[in-house]
């Protein structure tokens, strides 16, 4: 599990890619940044699943130049106390 993976993904993605991921998760790019910063640790499972699925699809499409974010990585954000 990597608490920093979403943040790394956001740094490496283009603005268009960030928007594509946010659209797929039905959230805003700002909310993605809040999640990555640990400021939103009670997000919905549906949102986490959509982020994981779309980031993997984009990882494959980009020839592995973007990392992908797993459900475990997103769980690590929510479990920031331990």
Order of alpha helices (4+ residues) and beta strands (2+ residues): alpha-alpha-alpha-alpha-alpha
